[in-house]
Amino acid sequence: MLALAGIAGLAVFGNVLDFGLFKTFAPRYEQVRRDTFEQSQAYNEGMRRDLENLRDQYMGATDPAAKSALRATFIHRAEGYPNQLPADLQSFYNSLRG
């Protein structure tokens, strides 16, 4: 009976230790994964294409409400982009902000 209680206690201790390690290190692992993703070529090309598409839609829009919505969307996405914008998009961003 004592051996069974010892095994159960060891199992509980193992689970608590595992959870503690997960709680401590999981956020760090996820941050590394996010940083790696944000530096990936696919993310950067996709974000650039998305911003270029928004710029083109804004330039072609005639409805003031549509232009306002596209302006707000472009600014929001550009501000959330952690890397440097290409020069043409940076210039467009500055023109919308100014």
C-alpha positions in Angstrom: 0.0 0.0 0.0 2.9 2.3 0.8 4.4 1.6 -2.6 1.2 2.5 -4.4 0.9 5.8 -2.4 4.5 6.6 -3.3 3.9 5.9 -7.0 0.8 8.2 -6.9 2.7 10.9 -5.1 5.5 10.7 -7.7 3.0 10.9 -10.5 1.4 14.0 -9.0 4.9 15.6 -8.4 5.8 14.8 -12.0 2.7 16.5 -13.3 3.2 19.6 -11.1 6.8 19.8 -12.2 5.8 19.4 -15.9 3.2 22.2 -15.6 5.6 24.5 -13.8 8.2 24.0 -16.6 5.5 24.5 -19.3 4.2 27.7 -17.6 7.8 29.1 -17.3 9.1 28.2 -20.8 6.1 28.0 -23.1 5.8 31.8 -23.4 9.4 32.1 -24.3 9.2 29.4 -26.9 6.2 31.0 -28.4 7.9 34.4 -28.6 10.8 32.8 -30.4 8.4 31.2 -32.8 6.7 34.5 -33.4 9.9 36.4 -34.0 11.1 33.7 -36.4 7.8 33.9 -38.3 8.0 37.7 -38.5 11.4 37.5 -40.0 10.4 34.9 -42.6 10.3 35.7 -46.3 6.7 34.4 -46.7 5.5 36.8 -43.9 7.3 39.8 -45.3 6.3 39.2 -48.9 2.7 38.6 -47.9 2.6 41.7 -45.7 4.2 43.8 -48.5 1.7 42.5 -51.1 -1.2 43.2 -48.7 -0.1 46.8 -48.1 0.5 47.4 -51.8 -3.0 46.0 -52.5 -4.5 48.4 -49.9 -2.5 51.3 -51.4 -3.8 50.5 -54.9 -7.4 50.2 -53.7 -7.1 53.5 -51.9 -5.7 55.2 -55.0 -8.5 53.8 -57.1 -11.3 54.5 -54.7 -13.7 57.3 -55.5 -16.1 56.9 -52.5 -14.9 59.0 -49.5 -16.2 56.4 -47.1 -14.2 53.7 -48.8 -11.1 55.8 -48.9 -11.4 56.5 -45.2 -11.8 52.8 -44.4 -8.9 51.9 -46.6 -6.8 54.6 -45.1 -7.5 53.4 -41.5 -6.9 49.8 -42.5 -3.5 50.6 -44.2 -2.4 52.7 -41.2 -3.4 49.9 -38.7 -1.6 47.2 -40.6 1.5 49.3 -41.3 1.8 50.2 -37.6 1.5 46.5 -36.6 4.2 45.5 -39.1 7.4 45.0 -37.0 9.9 45.4 -39.9 10.9 48.4 -42.0 8.5 49.2 -44.8 9.8 49.5 -48.3 10.5 53.1 -49.4 7.4 53.4 -51.5 5.1 52.1 -48.8 6.8 54.2 -46.2 6.3 57.3 -48.3 2.6 56.4 -48.8 2.2 55.7 -45.0 3.8 59.1 -44.2 1.4 60.8 -46.7 -1.6 59.2 -44.9 -0.4 60.1 -41.5 0.6 63.7 -42.3 
